[in-house]
Amino acid sequence: MRRLITILVLLAAISLNGLAQYKNDGQRFSKEEFVRQLEQYVAHEAQLTSKEQAEFFPIFREMHLKMRKVFDAMKKIDSTCPSNDKACANAIRQKDKMDIELKRIQQQYHNKFLDILPACKVMKAIKAEDKFHRNMLKRWSKVNRKK
């Protein structure tokens, strides 16, 4: 009886471990994991010290939160389908304003980054973020082609 219970417990543990690997194997998107990987990549590529990371990443996250709000508003405009030229022109103008707002946010936060990091590290961090996003898009498109 004791042996049977031990075997059942081991089988349950193996099943749970397999389920956890399935979820973390790219099958489901985890925003927290994405942010963790992004920050790790940026820190490595920009050669940030732990002190610099502690100062940089809270501001970096704050910038992304503000940008996310603008992206969500843009997505809302994209999801609607205006029925006349006047409404379409208005939607285009709104999106243009939002594009400009995104650049203003980036400019504002890049200046904040320059206050806490050397310019070369800020440049490396900006390039690393762009490179990370491109690499993730490539990886996701390869996964989608396999399906």
N, C-alpha and C positions, 0 to 999 in steps of 0.2 A: 504493500500500500504506500509506504513512504517513497519507494522508488517511482511509483506511478505519479505521485504528486510532484516529485522533483522533475520528472520528465515533462509534465504539463506546464510547470512554471518556466522551464527552459524554453519550451516551444512558444509560450506566450511572450517571453522576452525577445526571442528571435523575431517573432511576428511584429512586435512593436518597433523593433530596431529597423526592420525592413520597411515598415510604413513610414517611419521618420525619414529614412533615406529617400523614399519615393517622393515625399513632399518637398525635400530639399534638393532634388535632382533636376530642378528646372521645370518641374511640372506645374508648379504654382508660383506666381509672382509674389515675392515678399518685399514690401517697400522698405522695411527695416534692414533686411539683408542687402538690398540694393544700395541704400545709403551707407551702410557699413563698408561695403566693397568700394564704393566711390571714394569715401574718405580715406580708406587705407591706400588706395591707388594714388590719390592726390598727394597724400603725405609722403609716400615713397618717391614719387616722381619729382616733387618739389623739394625733396630732402628736408622736410620740416622736422625740427627737434620736438621733443614732447612738450616743452614749454610753448613753442610756436603753435603747435597743434591745439593746445589748450586755449590759446588766445584766438586763433584763426577760425576753428570750426564752429563755435557758437555764432559768429558773425556770418559765416558761410551758410549755415542752416537758416538763419534769419533771412538772408537774401533769397534763398530758395523758397521759403514760405511766402514771401511777398510776390515773387515771380509766379508761384503756383496759383495765387489768386487771379492774376492777370490771365494766365493760361486757361484757367477754368472759365473765365468770362469770355475768352475767345472761343472756347469750345462750345459755349452756349450759343454764341452767334452762328457758329458753323452748323450747329444742329438744327437751326431754323431755316426755312426756305421762303424768303420773301417772295411775294407774288407779283410785285410791280417794280418798275424801274426806280421809283423814288425810295422804296424800302431797301432795295438792293444797294443803291448809292449810299444810303445811310449806314447800312451794315459794313460796307467797304470802308467808309470814313471812320467808323468805330474801331474796326480792326487795325487801321493805320494808326490811330491814336494809341491803341494798346501796344502795338509794336514799338512805338516811340517811348511809351511808358516802361516797357521792358528794358530798353536801352538806358533810360534814365536810372532805373533801379540798379542795373549793372554798373553804370558809371559811379553812382553814389557809393556802392559797396566796394568797388575796386579802389576808390579813394580811401575807404576805411581800411582795406587790406594793406594799402601802401603805408598807412600810419603805424601798422604793427609788424610788418614784414619788409625785408629788402625787396626792391622792385624786381630783381631777377627771380626771386622765389615766387612772387605774385604772378609773374609772367609764366613761370613753369606750372604753377597751380592752375591757371586759366587754361593753358594748353593741355594739361593732364585731364582736366574735366572734359574738355571737348573730345579728346582721344578716347577716354573711357566710354563716353556716350556712343561714339562711332563704333567702338569695338563691341559694345553690348548690342547695338542694332544689328551688326553683322552676325553675331552669335545667335540672336533670336531669329534672324531670317534663315540661317542654316537649319535651326531646329524646326522651323515651320515648313521648310522644303522637304525635310525627311518624312513628315507626317503624311 
